[in-house]
């Protein structure tokens, strides 16, 4: 997965990002 913010986040990127916060 590319670094969050290097490109426009897709739905799956956002989902993975939210999971990483938990």
C-alpha positions in Angstrom: 0.0 0.0 0.0 1.4 3.4 -0.9 1.8 6.1 1.8 -1.5 7.7 2.7 -1.5 11.1 1.0 0.8 10.4 -1.9 -2.3 10.0 -4.1 -6.0 10.5 -3.8 -7.1 8.0 -1.2 -9.5 5.3 -2.4 -12.3 3.8 -0.4 -10.1 0.8 0.5 -7.2 3.1 1.5 -9.5 5.1 3.8 -10.9 1.8 5.3 -7.3 0.5 6.0 -6.4 3.9 7.5 -9.3 3.8 9.9 -8.5 0.2 10.9 -4.9 1.2 11.6 -6.1 3.9 14.0 -8.0 1.3 16.1 
